[in-house]
Amino acid sequence: MKKIQVIVAEDQAMVLGALAALLETEPDIAVCARAANGREALTAIGKLKPDVLVTDIEMPEMTGLTLAAEVRERYPQTRVMILTTFARPGYLRRALDAGAKGYLLKDRPSAELADAVRRVHQGLRVVDPDLALEAWDSGPDPLTERERQILWRAGEGKSSSEIADELHLSEGTVRNYLSEAISKLGASNRVEAARLARSRGWL
């Protein structure tokens, strides 16, 4: 029997080891590589062409959401499943928009992980049921990709001039994007806007 080839991407070493060990106990699943960040995972996928990638969202080098979009673009034969602690509707919507086939929370029973990998491998969509209902009610993400990039940096404490240098934009353009994002979120300043967007999974 040909086993489902899986790569696991997770930046916390202990969690990465536990997830890989858990999947390895399944007779029909083989973990062909482990990655500590998104860029490492992308390189491994290019070499090994796995059936399924199981990835966290927040990782250094490249987030799980960016990774999912890259995999869809470059290695469409690999299906992506997000496994995360973030029960945020905005993250779910962005994950599905990026091409992820599954979105499971880390506090689900361990037996569900292997079952989800099998279903994603079959081309089925697997989404945490409670979160799916919440995402349906929460409304769409109002931010554009550029507003998100700028607001994220502002939330990290960077000034308009620092953001402008980093993204090769004028300072005025950065301020305009920030003003637009603050207005869309009904916030009073950039810090509050970043906090609101992050709490909803839009950053």
ChimeraX attribute file (.defattr): number of C-alpha atoms within 10 A of each C-alpha:
attribute: neighborCount
match mode: 1-to-1
recipient: residues
	/A:1	5
	/A:2	7
	/A:3	12
	/A:4	18
	/A:5	19
	/A:6	28
	/A:7	25
	/A:8	25
	/A:9	31
	/A:10	26
	/A:11	19
	/A:12	12
	/A:13	13
	/A:14	9
	/A:15	12
	/A:16	19
	/A:17	13
	/A:18	11
	/A:19	21
	/A:20	20
	/A:21	13
	/A:22	16
	/A:23	20
	/A:24	16
	/A:25	11
	/A:26	14
	/A:27	10
	/A:28	14
	/A:29	18
	/A:30	19
	/A:31	20
	/A:32	17
	/A:33	18
	/A:34	22
	/A:35	19
	/A:36	19
	/A:37	24
	/A:38	27
	/A:39	19
	/A:40	15
	/A:41	25
	/A:42	22
	/A:43	12
	/A:44	17
	/A:45	22
	/A:46	13
	/A:47	9
	/A:48	13
	/A:49	19
	/A:50	21
	/A:51	21
	/A:52	23
	/A:53	30
	/A:54	27
	/A:55	30
	/A:56	29
	/A:57	24
	/A:58	17
	/A:59	19
	/A:60	13
	/A:61	12
	/A:62	17
	/A:63	16
	/A:64	30
	/A:65	26
	/A:66	15
	/A:67	28
	/A:68	32
	/A:69	20
	/A:70	16
	/A:71	23
	/A:72	16
	/A:73	12
	/A:74	12
	/A:75	16
	/A:76	15
	/A:77	14
	/A:78	22
	/A:79	25
	/A:80	32
	/A:81	30
	/A:82	27
	/A:83	22
	/A:84	19
	/A:85	14
	/A:86	19
	/A:87	21
	/A:88	18
	/A:89	25
	/A:90	22
	/A:91	24
	/A:92	26
	/A:93	20
	/A:94	20
	/A:95	24
	/A:96	20
	/A:97	13
	/A:98	20
	/A:99	20
	/A:100	29
	/A:101	24
	/A:102	25
	/A:103	29
	/A:104	24
	/A:105	17
	/A:106	16
	/A:107	9
	/A:108	12
	/A:109	8
	/A:110	12
	/A:111	11
	/A:112	11
	/A:113	20
	/A:114	18
	/A:115	13
	/A:116	20
	/A:117	26
	/A:118	18
	/A:119	15
	/A:120	23
	/A:121	23
	/A:122	11
	/A:123	12
	/A:124	14
	/A:125	15
	/A:126	20
	/A:127	20
	/A:128	14
	/A:129	11
	/A:130	10
	/A:131	18
	/A:132	17
	/A:133	12
	/A:134	15
	/A:135	19
	/A:136	11
	/A:137	10
	/A:138	12
	/A:139	11
	/A:140	13
	/A:141	18
	/A:142	13
	/A:143	19
	/A:144	12
	/A:145	11
	/A:146	14
	/A:147	20
	/A:148	20
	/A:149	15
	/A:150	25
	/A:151	29
	/A:152	22
	/A:153	18
	/A:154	20
	/A:155	18
	/A:156	11
	/A:157	13
	/A:158	14
	/A:159	14
	/A:160	20
	/A:161	15
	/A:162	15
	/A:163	22
	/A:164	18
	/A:165	12
	/A:166	11
	/A:167	13
	/A:168	10
	/A:169	13
	/A:170	13
	/A:171	15
	/A:172	12
	/A:173	12
	/A:174	25
	/A:175	18
	/A:176	12
	/A:177	19
	/A:178	23
	/A:179	18
	/A:180	15
	/A:181	25
	/A:182	23
	/A:183	14
	/A:184	13
	/A:185	17
	/A:186	12
	/A:187	17
	/A:188	11
	/A:189	14
	/A:190	21
	/A:191	17
	/A:192	15
	/A:193	24
	/A:194	25
	/A:195	17
	/A:196	17
	/A:197	24
	/A:198	18
	/A:199	16
	/A:200	17
	/A:201	18
	/A:202	24
	/A:203	23
